Amino acid sequence: MPPAPRFEVYQDNADEWRWRLVVANGNIIADSGEGYASKQGAKRGIESVKSSVPAAAVVTKEEE
């Protein structure tokens, strides 16, 4: 059985905390896009994404 998707919290080269969502095949399908000053801040970012996803709309952007 492949591993379940997981959020990884890590510290980058600038000593900022970030998160990424890794799926079973090891691909990263989402990341924080910004660094956080604390590990707790990154974890709050994960919780924000998790609570927002069910309500997220799918929008197709037209070329400008």
N, C-alpha and C positions, 0 to 999 in steps of 0.2 A: 504494500500500500504506500503510495507516495506521501511525502510529508505534507501536512496542512499548510495553507498560506499563513504567513507570519509577518508581523511588524517587527523590524529590527531597529533598535535605538543605538546610535553610535556617536562617537566624538570625532570630528573631522580634523584636518591639519591645522585649522585656525582655532582649535579648541572650542568650537561651537558644537552643540548637540543637534543631531538630525535624526530623522526616521525615514525608513523605506519599507514598502510593502513588497514582499517576496513571495511568489507563488511556487507551487510544487516543483516545477521544472527549474527553479533557481533564477528565473527572470524577475527583474525589478519592474513592477507595473505602475508604481507611484512612489513619490518621495516628497519630503517636506518642502523642497524648493527654497527654503530659508534655514538659517541656523538659529538655534535658541541658546540663550545664555546658560540654561540649566537643563539637566536631564528631565526634571519635572515639567519644564516648559514643553519639551519635545513630547512627553507623554500626554500632556493636555492637548497638544496638536493632534495626536492620534485619536484621542477621544472625540475631539471636534469633528474629525473626518468620519469616524464611525457613526456618530449620531446624525450627521448631515446626509449621508449617502442615500438612505431610503427615500428622501424627499427630493433628491437631485434630478433635475430635468435633463433630457438629452436634447442638445441644440446643434443643428448643422449650421456652421458659419459659412456665409458666401464669400467668395473672393472679393477683395476690395479693388 
